[in-house]
Amino acid sequence: MKRGRKSKPTTLKLLSGNPGKRKLNASEAHPSNAMPEPPAWLDTRARKRWATLSVELHRAGLLTVIDGDALALYCSTWSLLQHAEAVLKKSKPTYRSETKNGFIIRSRPEVAIRQQCVETLRRLASEFGMTPAARTGIHVDAQPQDEFEGFVNGNRATTTG
């Protein structure tokens, strides 16, 4: 098991200008940058989220064909969070109660579901550079859909450092 901080993908390092100035992994895997298809098991709400995020992440060069499962997990968790929030809005205003011994308990399972979803979303969003901290120093110009178009038009991602 690897200790310490989780490694940042080389793509994110390059987009942020390699702020640590550490040697980049030249042998990192480079999967096909084809747009992944949304899995059939996503519900309607998760599919809508997929449609929005996949386009933006792919355009930024942060989504490849093998990243589809991770994005699907993000979208599914986001959908579950939305459902839990809707249930909590309809329920009574207090989500905690106290036992006769003075212990505080959650009176609705959606409270725990909400908290777990928030933590999962935070971790997955960071993987794709979807948080302000993960985007620090990243500057992406409009990128072409394929390398040939980029060569012809001279468009490419730039970094700030």
BAVORO-734760 format. One record per atom (N, C-alpha, C): residue number from 1; residue in three letters; x, y, z. Coordinates in steps of 0.05 Angstrom, whole numbers. Each point is the difference from the previous one (the first is absolute). Layout:
REM residues N
+-----+-----+--------+--------+--------+
!   n ! res !      x !      y !      z !
+-----+-----+--------+--------+--------+
! NUM ! ALA !      X !      Y !      Z !
...
+-----+-----+--------+--------+--------+
REM end
This chain:
REM residues 161
+-----+-----+--------+--------+--------+
!   n ! res !      x !      y !      z !
+-----+-----+--------+--------+--------+
!   1 ! MET !     17 !    -24 !      0 !
!   1 ! MET !    -17 !     24 !      0 !
!   1 ! MET !     18 !     25 !      0 !
!   2 ! LYS !     -7 !     18 !    -17 !
!   2 ! LYS !     15 !     25 !     -3 !
!   2 ! LYS !     -7 !     19 !     23 !
!   3 ! ARG !     20 !     13 !     12 !
!   3 ! ARG !     -5 !     19 !     21 !
!   3 ! ARG !      1 !     28 !    -10 !
!   4 ! GLY !     -9 !     19 !     16 !
!   4 ! GLY !      2 !     28 !     -7 !
!   4 ! GLY !    -23 !      9 !    -17 !
!   5 ! ARG !      4 !     23 !    -12 !
!   5 ! ARG !    -21 !     11 !    -17 !
!   5 ! ARG !     -3 !    -16 !    -25 !
!   6 ! LYS !    -25 !      0 !    -10 !
!   6 ! LYS !     -6 !    -14 !    -25 !
!   6 ! LYS !     13 !     16 !    -23 !
!   7 ! SER !     11 !    -15 !    -19 !
!   7 ! SER !     13 !     12 !    -23 !
!   7 ! SER !    -20 !     16 !    -17 !
!   8 ! LYS !      8 !     22 !    -10 !
!   8 ! LYS !    -16 !     16 !    -18 !
!   8 ! LYS !      4 !    -10 !    -28 !
!   9 ! PRO !    -21 !     -3 !    -16 !
!   9 ! PRO !      4 !     -8 !    -28 !
!   9 ! PRO !     18 !     19 !    -15 !
!  10 ! THR !     16 !    -10 !    -18 !
!  10 ! THR !     19 !     17 !    -15 !
!  10 ! THR !    -15 !     22 !    -16 !
!  11 ! THR !    -23 !     -7 !    -10 !
!  11 ! THR !    -16 !     21 !    -15 !
!  11 ! THR !     -6 !     24 !     18 !
!  12 ! LEU !     -8 !     -5 !     25 !
!  12 ! LEU !     -5 !     22 !     18 !
!  12 ! LEU !     25 !     15 !      7 !
!  13 ! LYS !     22 !    -15 !      4 !
!  13 ! LYS !     26 !     13 !      5 !
!  13 ! LYS !      8 !     19 !    -23 !
!  14 ! LEU !     -3 !    -10 !    -24 !
!  14 ! LEU !      7 !     16 !    -24 !
!  14 ! LEU !    -18 !     25 !     -2 !
!  15 ! LEU !    -27 !     -4 !      5 !
!  15 ! LEU !    -18 !     22 !     -2 !
!  15 ! LEU !      5 !     21 !     21 !
!  16 ! SER !     11 !     -8 !     23 !
!  16 ! SER !      5 !     19 !     21 !
!  16 ! SER !     29 !     10 !     -1 !
!  17 ! GLY !     15 !     -8 !    -20 !
!  17 ! GLY !     27 !     10 !     -3 !
!  17 ! GLY !     21 !    -15 !     16 !
!  18 ! ASN !     -7 !    -25 !     10 !
!  18 ! ASN !     18 !    -16 !     17 !
!  18 ! ASN !     11 !     17 !     22 !
!  19 ! PRO !    -17 !     10 !     18 !
!  19 ! PRO !      9 !     18 !     21 !
!  19 ! PRO !     22 !    -11 !     18 !
!  20 ! GLY !      0 !    -26 !      5 !
!  20 ! GLY !     21 !    -12 !     17 !
!  20 ! GLY !     26 !     -4 !    -15 !
!  21 ! LYS !      0 !      5 !    -26 !
!  21 ! LYS !     24 !     -3 !    -17 !
!  21 ! LYS !     13 !    -28 !      3 !
!  22 ! ARG !    -17 !    -20 !      7 !
!  22 ! ARG !     10 !    -27 !      2 !
!  22 ! ARG !      0 !    -13 !    -28 !
!  23 ! LYS !     17 !    -20 !     -3 !
!  23 ! LYS !      1 !    -14 !    -25 !
!  23 ! LYS !    -27 !    -13 !     -7 !
!  24 ! LEU !     -8 !      4 !    -24 !
!  24 ! LEU !    -26 !    -11 !     -9 !
!  24 ! LEU !      4 !    -29 !     -8 !
!  25 ! ASN !    -21 !    -16 !      4 !
!  25 ! ASN !      1 !    -28 !     -7 !
!  25 ! ASN !     -2 !     -4 !    -30 !
!  26 ! ALA !     22 !     -6 !    -13 !
!  26 ! ALA !      1 !     -3 !    -29 !
!  26 ! ALA !    -13 !    -26 !     -9 !
!  27 ! SER !     -3 !    -19 !     19 !
!  27 ! SER !    -11 !    -26 !     -8 !
!  27 ! SER !    -29 !     -3 !     10 !
!  28 ! GLU !    -13 !     22 !      6 !
!  28 ! GLU !    -28 !     -2 !      9 !
!  28 ! GLU !    -17 !    -10 !    -23 !
!  29 ! ALA !    -20 !    -16 !      7 !
!  29 ! ALA !    -19 !    -11 !    -20 !
!  29 ! ALA !    -15 !     23 !    -13 !
!  30 ! HIS !     -4 !     -2 !    -26 !
!  30 ! HIS !    -15 !     20 !    -16 !
!  30 ! HIS !    -23 !    -14 !    -13 !
!  31 ! PRO !    -23 !     -2 !     14 !
!  31 ! PRO !    -23 !    -14 !    -13 !
!  31 ! PRO !    -11 !     17 !    -22 !
!  32 ! SER !    -17 !    -13 !    -16 !
!  32 ! SER !    -13 !     14 !    -22 !
!  32 ! SER !    -16 !     24 !     11 !
!  33 ! ASN !      2 !     23 !    -12 !
!  33 ! ASN !    -15 !     22 !     10 !
!  33 ! ASN !    -28 !      2 !    -12 !
!  34 ! ALA !    -10 !    -23 !    -10 !
!  34 ! ALA !    -27 !     -1 !    -10 !
!  34 ! ALA !    -20 !      5 !     22 !
!  35 ! MET !    -22 !     12 !     -6 !
!  35 ! MET !    -21 !      6 !     20 !
!  35 ! MET !    -13 !    -26 !      9 !
!  36 ! PRO !      0 !     -5 !     26 !
!  36 ! PRO !    -13 !    -25 !      9 !
!  36 ! PRO !    -31 !      3 !     -2 !
!  37 ! GLU !    -13 !    -22 !     -2 !
!  37 ! GLU !    -29 !      0 !     -1 !
!  37 ! GLU !    -11 !     -3 !     29 !
!  38 ! PRO !    -22 !     13 !      6 !
!  38 ! PRO !    -12 !     -3 !     26 !
!  38 ! PRO !    -10 !    -29 !      4 !
!  39 ! PRO !      4 !    -12 !     23 !
!  39 ! PRO !    -10 !    -27 !      5 !
!  39 ! PRO !    -30 !      0 !      0 !
!  40 ! ALA !    -12 !    -22 !     -8 !
!  40 ! ALA !    -29 !     -3 !     -1 !
!  40 ! ALA !    -13 !      1 !     27 !
!  41 ! TRP !     15 !     -6 !     21 !
!  41 ! TRP !    -12 !     -1 !     27 !
!  41 ! TRP !     -4 !     27 !     13 !
!  42 ! LEU !     10 !     22 !    -12 !
!  42 ! LEU !     -4 !     26 !     11 !
!  42 ! LEU !    -29 !      8 !     -1 !
!  43 ! ASP !    -10 !     12 !     21 !
!  43 ! ASP !    -28 !      9 !      0 !
!  43 ! ASP !     -2 !     27 !    -16 !
!  44 ! THR !    -24 !     10 !     -4 !
!  44 ! THR !     -4 !     23 !    -17 !
!  44 ! THR !     16 !     25 !     10 !
!  45 ! ARG !     -1 !      4 !     26 !
!  45 ! ARG !     13 !     23 !     12 !
!  45 ! ARG !     31 !     -2 !     -4 !
!  46 ! ALA !     10 !    -24 !      4 !
!  46 ! ALA !     29 !     -5 !     -3 !
!  46 ! ALA !      8 !      3 !    -29 !
!  47 ! ARG !    -17 !     -8 !    -19 !
!  47 ! ARG !      6 !      3 !    -28 !
!  47 ! ARG !      2 !     29 !     -9 !
!  48 ! LYS !    -18 !     16 !     12 !
!  48 ! LYS !      1 !     29 !     -6 !
!  48 ! LYS !     26 !     12 !     10 !
!  49 ! ARG !      9 !     -8 !     24 !
!  49 ! ARG !     25 !     10 !     11 !
!  49 ! ARG !     23 !    -10 !    -18 !
!  50 ! TRP !     -1 !    -25 !     -9 !
!  50 ! TRP !     21 !    -11 !    -17 !
!  50 ! TRP !      2 !     17 !    -26 !
!  51 ! ALA !    -23 !      6 !    -11 !
!  51 ! ALA !     -1 !     15 !    -26 !
!  51 ! ALA !     14 !     27 !      4 !
!  52 ! THR !     -3 !     13 !     22 !
!  52 ! THR !     12 !     26 !      5 !
!  52 ! THR !     30 !     -3 !      5 !
!  53 ! LEU !      7 !    -17 !     19 !
!  53 ! LEU !     28 !     -2 !      8 !
!  53 ! LEU !     18 !    -14 !    -20 !
!  54 ! SER !    -10 !    -20 !    -13 !
!  54 ! SER !     18 !    -15 !    -19 !
!  54 ! SER !     10 !     18 !    -22 !
!  55 ! VAL !    -17 !     17 !    -10 !
!  55 ! VAL !      8 !     18 !    -22 !
!  55 ! VAL !     22 !     19 !     10 !
!  56 ! GLU !     -4 !     12 !     23 !
!  56 ! GLU !     20 !     19 !     10 !
!  56 ! GLU !     26 !    -13 !      8 !
!  57 ! LEU !     -2 !    -23 !     13 !
!  57 ! LEU !     25 !    -15 !      8 !
!  57 ! LEU !     15 !    -10 !    -25 !
!  58 ! HIS !    -14 !     -9 !    -20 !
!  58 ! HIS !     13 !    -10 !    -24 !
!  58 ! HIS !     13 !     23 !    -15 !
!  59 ! ARG !    -14 !     22 !     -1 !
!  59 ! ARG !     11 !     24 !    -14 !
!  59 ! ARG !     26 !     10 !     14 !
!  60 ! ALA !      1 !     -3 !     27 !
!  60 ! ALA !     24 !      8 !     15 !
!  60 ! ALA !     22 !    -21 !     -1 !
!  61 ! GLY !     -5 !    -23 !    -12 !
!  61 ! GLY !     20 !    -21 !     -2 !
!  61 ! GLY !      2 !    -16 !     26 !
!  62 ! LEU !    -21 !      1 !     17 !
!  62 ! LEU !      1 !    -14 !     26 !
!  62 ! LEU !    -18 !    -25 !      0 !
!  63 ! LEU !    -12 !     -7 !    -22 !
!  63 ! LEU !    -17 !    -24 !     -1 !
!  63 ! LEU !      8 !    -17 !    -24 !
!  64 ! THR !      7 !    -25 !      5 !
!  64 ! THR !      6 !    -19 !    -21 !
!  64 ! THR !    -19 !    -23 !      2 !
!  65 ! VAL !      2 !    -18 !    -19 !
!  65 ! VAL !    -19 !    -22 !     -1 !
!  65 ! VAL !      1 !    -18 !     25 !
!  66 ! ILE !     23 !     -2 !     13 !
!  66 ! ILE !      1 !    -17 !     24 !
!  66 ! ILE !     -9 !     15 !     26 !
!  67 ! ASP !     -5 !     25 !     -2 !
!  67 ! ASP !     -9 !     16 !     23 !
!  67 ! ASP !    -31 !      0 !      3 !
!  68 ! GLY !    -13 !    -14 !    -18 !
!  68 ! GLY !    -29 !      0 !      0 !
!  68 ! GLY !    -13 !    -10 !     26 !
!  69 ! ASP !     12 !    -22 !     11 !
!  69 ! ASP !    -11 !    -11 !     24 !
!  69 ! ASP !      2 !     19 !     24 !
!  70 ! ALA !     23 !     14 !      2 !
!  70 ! ALA !      3 !     19 !     21 !
!  70 ! ALA !    -20 !     23 !     -3 !
!  71 ! LEU !     -4 !     10 !    -24 !
!  71 ! LEU !    -19 !     21 !     -4 !
!  71 ! LEU !    -29 !    -10 !      5 !
!  72 ! ALA !     -5 !    -25 !     -7 !
!  72 ! ALA !    -27 !    -12 !      5 !
!  72 ! ALA !     -5 !     -1 !     30 !
!  73 ! LEU !     21 !     -8 !     15 !
!  73 ! LEU !     -3 !      0 !     30 !
!  73 ! LEU !     -6 !     28 !     10 !
!  74 ! TYR !     14 !     20 !    -10 !
!  74 ! TYR !     -5 !     27 !      8 !
!  74 ! TYR !    -29 !      8 !     -6 !
!  75 ! CYS !     -9 !     -5 !    -24 !
!  75 ! CYS !    -27 !      8 !     -8 !
!  75 ! CYS !    -22 !    -15 !     16 !
!  76 ! SER !      5 !    -26 !      4 !
!  76 ! SER !    -19 !    -16 !     16 !
!  76 ! SER !     -1 !     10 !     29 !
!  77 ! THR !     23 !      6 !     11 !
!  77 ! THR !      0 !     11 !     28 !
!  77 ! THR !    -13 !     27 !      1 !
!  78 ! TRP !      5 !     16 !    -20 !
!  78 ! TRP !    -13 !     27 !     -1 !
!  78 ! TRP !    -31 !     -3 !     -1 !
!  79 ! SER !     -9 !    -20 !    -16 !
!  79 ! SER !    -29 !     -5 !     -2 !
!  79 ! SER !    -11 !     -9 !     27 !
!  80 ! LEU !     14 !    -17 !     14 !
!  80 ! LEU !     -8 !    -10 !     26 !
!  80 ! LEU !     -1 !     23 !     20 !
!  81 ! LEU !     19 !     18 !     -1 !
!  81 ! LEU !      0 !     24 !     17 !
!  81 ! LEU !    -24 !     17 !     -5 !
!  82 ! GLN !     -7 !      4 !    -25 !
!  82 ! GLN !    -24 !     16 !     -7 !
!  82 ! GLN !    -25 !    -13 !     11 !
!  83 ! HIS !     -2 !    -27 !     -1 !
!  83 ! HIS !    -23 !    -14 !     10 !
!  83 ! HIS !     -1 !      4 !     31 !
!  84 ! ALA !     22 !     -4 !     13 !
!  84 ! ALA !      1 !      3 !     30 !
!  84 ! ALA !     -8 !     28 !      8 !
!  85 ! GLU !      9 !     20 !    -15 !
!  85 ! GLU !     -7 !     28 !      6 !
!  85 ! GLU !    -30 !      5 !     -3 !
!  86 ! ALA !    -11 !    -12 !    -21 !
!  86 ! ALA !    -29 !      3 !     -5 !
!  86 ! ALA !    -16 !    -12 !     23 !
!  87 ! VAL !      8 !    -24 !      9 !
!  87 ! VAL !    -14 !    -13 !     23 !
!  87 ! VAL !      3 !     17 !     25 !
!  88 ! LEU !     24 !     11 !      5 !
!  88 ! LEU !      4 !     15 !     24 !
!  88 ! LEU !    -16 !     26 !      0 !
!  89 ! LYS !     -4 !     12 !    -24 !
!  89 ! LYS !    -16 !     25 !     -2 !
!  89 ! LYS !    -29 !     -5 !      8 !
!  90 ! LYS !    -10 !    -24 !     -6 !
!  90 ! LYS !    -27 !     -7 !      7 !
!  90 ! LYS !     -4 !     -9 !     29 !
!  91 ! SER !     22 !     -8 !     13 !
!  91 ! SER !     -3 !    -10 !     27 !
!  91 ! SER !      0 !     23 !     20 !
!  92 ! LYS !     -4 !     -8 !     26 !
!  92 ! LYS !     -1 !     21 !     21 !
!  92 ! LYS !     27 !     14 !      1 !
!  93 ! PRO !      0 !     24 !     11 !
!  93 ! PRO !     25 !     16 !     -1 !
!  93 ! PRO !     23 !    -11 !     17 !
!  94 ! THR !     -6 !    -15 !     20 !
!  94 ! THR !     23 !    -11 !     16 !
!  94 ! THR !      7 !    -28 !     -9 !
!  95 ! TYR !     25 !     -4 !     -5 !
!  95 ! TYR !      9 !    -26 !    -10 !
!  95 ! TYR !     15 !    -15 !     22 !
!  96 ! ARG !      2 !     12 !     24 !
!  96 ! ARG !     13 !    -13 !     22 !
!  96 ! ARG !    -19 !     -1 !     23 !
!  97 ! SER !      3 !    -21 !     16 !
!  97 ! SER !    -16 !     -2 !     24 !
!  97 ! SER !     18 !    -10 !     23 !
!  98 ! GLU !     -9 !      2 !     24 !
!  98 ! GLU !     15 !     -8 !     23 !
!  98 ! GLU !    -14 !    -23 !     14 !
!  99 ! THR !     15 !    -20 !      7 !
!  99 ! THR !    -11 !    -23 !     15 !
!  99 ! THR !     -4 !      9 !     29 !
! 100 ! LYS !    -14 !    -17 !     16 !
! 100 ! LYS !     -3 !      6 !     28 !
! 100 ! LYS !     26 !      0 !     16 !
! 101 ! ASN !     20 !    -13 !    -11 !
! 101 ! ASN !     27 !      0 !     12 !
! 101 ! ASN !     17 !     24 !     -9 !
! 102 ! GLY !    -10 !     16 !    -17 !
! 102 ! GLY !     15 !     24 !     -9 !
! 102 ! GLY !     16 !     -4 !    -25 !
! 103 ! PHE !     -2 !    -23 !    -13 !
! 103 ! PHE !     15 !     -4 !    -25 !
! 103 ! PHE !    -15 !     13 !    -23 !
! 104 ! ILE !     15 !     12 !    -18 !
! 104 ! ILE !    -11 !     13 !    -24 !
! 104 ! ILE !      0 !    -21 !    -22 !
! 105 ! ILE !    -23 !     -3 !    -12 !
! 105 ! ILE !     -3 !    -19 !    -22 !
! 105 ! ILE !    -11 !     14 !    -25 !
! 106 ! ARG !      6 !    -10 !    -22 !
! 106 ! ARG !    -12 !     10 !    -25 !
! 106 ! ARG !    -27 !    -13 !     -3 !
! 107 ! SER !    -20 !     16 !     -4 !
! 107 ! SER !    -27 !    -10 !     -2 !
! 107 ! SER !     -8 !     -8 !    -29 !
! 108 ! ARG !     17 !      8 !    -19 !
! 108 ! ARG !     -6 !     -6 !    -28 !
! 108 ! ARG !     25 !    -13 !    -12 !
! 109 ! PRO !     -3 !    -23 !    -14 !
! 109 ! PRO !     23 !    -12 !    -13 !
! 109 ! PRO !     11 !     17 !    -23 !
! 110 ! GLU !    -16 !     18 !    -11 !
! 110 ! GLU !      9 !     17 !    -22 !
! 110 ! GLU !     22 !     19 !      9 !
! 111 ! VAL !      1 !      6 !     26 !
! 111 ! VAL !     21 !     18 !     11 !
! 111 ! VAL !     27 !    -14 !     -4 !
! 112 ! ALA !      2 !    -25 !      7 !
! 112 ! ALA !     25 !    -15 !     -3 !
! 112 ! ALA !      6 !     -4 !    -30 !
! 113 ! ILE !    -21 !     -6 !    -16 !
! 113 ! ILE !      4 !     -3 !    -29 !
! 113 ! ILE !     11 !     26 !    -12 !
! 114 ! ARG !    -12 !     22 !      8 !
! 114 ! ARG !      9 !     26 !    -10 !
! 114 ! ARG !     30 !      4 !      7 !
! 115 ! GLN !      8 !     -5 !     24 !
! 115 ! GLN !     28 !      5 !      8 !
! 115 ! GLN !     19 !    -19 !    -15 !
! 116 ! GLN !     -8 !    -25 !     -4 !
! 116 ! GLN !     17 !    -18 !    -15 !
! 116 ! GLN !      2 !      9 !    -29 !
! 117 ! CYS !    -21 !      9 !    -11 !
! 117 ! CYS !      0 !     10 !    -28 !
! 117 ! CYS !     18 !     24 !     -3 !
! 118 ! VAL !     -1 !     18 !     19 !
! 118 ! VAL !     16 !     24 !     -1 !
! 118 ! VAL !     30 !     -7 !      1 !
! 119 ! GLU !      8 !    -19 !     17 !
! 119 ! GLU !     28 !     -8 !      2 !
! 119 ! GLU !      9 !    -14 !    -26 !
! 120 ! THR !    -17 !    -17 !    -10 !
! 120 ! THR !      6 !    -15 !    -25 !
! 120 ! THR !      3 !     20 !    -23 !
! 121 ! LEU !    -19 !     19 !     -2 !
! 121 ! LEU !      1 !     19 !    -22 !
! 121 ! LEU !     25 !     18 !      2 !
! 122 ! ARG !      8 !      7 !     24 !
! 122 ! ARG !     24 !     16 !      4 !
! 122 ! ARG !     25 !    -14 !    -10 !
! 123 ! ARG !      2 !    -26 !      7 !
! 123 ! ARG !     23 !    -15 !     -9 !
! 123 ! ARG !      0 !     -4 !    -31 !
! 124 ! LEU !    -23 !     -7 !    -11 !
! 124 ! LEU !     -1 !     -5 !    -29 !
! 124 ! LEU !      3 !     26 !    -15 !
! 125 ! ALA !    -11 !     22 !     10 !
! 125 ! ALA !      3 !     26 !    -14 !
! 125 ! ALA !     30 !      8 !     -1 !
! 126 ! SER !     14 !     -6 !     20 !
! 126 ! SER !     29 !      7 !      1 !
! 126 ! SER !     15 !    -16 !    -21 !
! 127 ! GLU !     -8 !    -25 !     -5 !
! 127 ! GLU !     13 !    -17 !    -20 !
! 127 ! GLU !     -2 !     12 !    -28 !
! 128 ! PHE !    -22 !     14 !     -5 !
! 128 ! PHE !     -4 !     11 !    -27 !
! 128 ! PHE !      6 !     30 !     -1 !
! 129 ! GLY !     12 !     11 !     21 !
! 129 ! GLY !      6 !     29 !      1 !
! 129 ! GLY !    -25 !     17 !      1 !
! 130 ! MET !    -21 !    -10 !     13 !
! 130 ! MET !    -26 !     15 !      1 !
! 130 ! MET !     -4 !     15 !     26 !
! 131 ! THR !     22 !      6 !     15 !
! 131 ! THR !     -3 !     17 !     23 !
! 131 ! THR !     18 !     24 !     -3 !
! 132 ! PRO !     -5 !     22 !     13 !
! 132 ! PRO !     17 !     23 !     -3 !
! 132 ! PRO !     29 !     -6 !      7 !
! 133 ! ALA !      4 !    -16 !     21 !
! 133 ! ALA !     28 !     -7 !      8 !
! 133 ! ALA !     13 !    -17 !    -21 !
! 134 ! ALA !    -14 !    -18 !    -12 !
! 134 ! ALA !     11 !    -17 !    -21 !
! 134 ! ALA !      6 !     15 !    -25 !
! 135 ! ARG !    -14 !     22 !     -5 !
! 135 ! ARG !      4 !     16 !    -24 !
! 135 ! ARG !     20 !     23 !      4 !
! 136 ! THR !     10 !      3 !     24 !
! 136 ! THR !     19 !     22 !      5 !
! 136 ! THR !     22 !      0 !    -20 !
! 137 ! GLY !      4 !     22 !    -14 !
! 137 ! GLY !     22 !      2 !    -19 !
! 137 ! GLY !     -6 !    -12 !    -28 !
! 138 ! ILE !    -23 !    -12 !     -4 !
! 138 ! ILE !     -6 !    -12 !    -26 !
! 138 ! ILE !    -14 !     22 !    -17 !
! 139 ! HIS !     10 !      3 !    -24 !
! 139 ! HIS !    -12 !     18 !    -19 !
! 139 ! HIS !     -2 !    -15 !    -26 !
! 140 ! VAL !    -25 !     -4 !     -9 !
! 140 ! VAL !     -4 !    -16 !    -24 !
! 140 ! VAL !    -14 !     18 !    -21 !
! 141 ! ASP !     14 !      3 !    -23 !
! 141 ! ASP !    -12 !     14 !    -22 !
! 141 ! ASP !    -20 !    -19 !    -14 !
! 142 ! ALA !    -16 !     10 !    -17 !
! 142 ! ALA !    -18 !    -17 !    -15 !
! 142 ! ALA !     16 !    -21 !    -15 !
! 143 ! GLN !     -6 !    -25 !      5 !
! 143 ! GLN !     16 !    -21 !    -12 !
! 143 ! GLN !    -15 !    -13 !    -23 !
! 144 ! PRO !     14 !     -8 !    -21 !
! 144 ! PRO !    -13 !    -13 !    -23 !
! 144 ! PRO !    -10 !    -28 !      8 !
! 145 ! GLN !    -17 !    -10 !    -17 !
! 145 ! GLN !    -11 !    -27 !      5 !
! 145 ! GLN !     21 !    -22 !     -6 !
! 146 ! ASP !     19 !      5 !    -19 !
! 146 ! ASP !     20 !    -20 !     -6 !
! 146 ! ASP !     27 !     14 !     -5 !
! 147 ! GLU !     21 !    -16 !     -1 !
! 147 ! GLU !     27 !     11 !     -3 !
! 147 ! GLU !      4 !     14 !    -26 !
! 148 ! PHE !    -12 !    -11 !    -22 !
! 148 ! PHE !      4 !     13 !    -26 !
! 148 ! PHE !    -12 !     28 !     -1 !
! 149 ! GLU !    -24 !      3 !     11 !
! 149 ! GLU !    -12 !     26 !      1 !
! 149 ! GLU !     17 !     19 !     17 !
! 150 ! GLY !     12 !    -10 !     21 !
! 150 ! GLY !     17 !     17 !     16 !
! 150 ! GLY !     25 !      9 !    -15 !
! 151 ! PHE !     11 !    -18 !    -16 !
! 151 ! PHE !     24 !      7 !    -16 !
! 151 ! PHE !     -7 !     21 !    -20 !
! 152 ! VAL !    -23 !     -3 !    -14 !
! 152 ! VAL !     -8 !     19 !    -20 !
! 152 ! VAL !     -6 !     27 !     12 !
! 153 ! ASN !    -15 !      0 !     22 !
! 153 ! ASN !     -9 !     26 !     12 !
! 153 ! ASN !     19 !     11 !     20 !
! 154 ! GLY !     20 !    -15 !      9 !
! 154 ! GLY !     19 !      9 !     20 !
! 154 ! GLY !    -11 !      3 !     28 !
! 155 ! ASN !    -23 !    -12 !      6 !
! 155 ! ASN !    -12 !      1 !     27 !
! 155 ! ASN !     13 !    -21 !     17 !
! 156 ! ARG !      4 !      7 !     25 !
! 156 ! ARG !     10 !    -20 !     20 !
! 156 ! ARG !     -4 !     11 !     28 !
! 157 ! ALA !      3 !    -19 !     19 !
! 157 ! ALA !     -3 !      8 !     28 !
! 157 ! ALA !     26 !     15 !      8 !
! 158 ! THR !     -3 !     20 !     17 !
! 158 ! THR !     23 !     14 !     10 !
! 158 ! THR !      0 !     -2 !     30 !
! 159 ! THR !     23 !      5 !     12 !
! 159 ! THR !      2 !     -3 !     29 !
! 159 ! THR !     10 !     27 !     12 !
! 160 ! THR !     -7 !      2 !     25 !
! 160 ! THR !     11 !     23 !     15 !
! 160 ! THR !     17 !    -12 !     22 !
! 161 ! GLY !     19 !     12 !      9 !
! 161 ! GLY !     17 !    -12 !     20 !
! 161 ! GLY !      9 !     19 !     19 !
+-----+-----+--------+--------+--------+
REM end
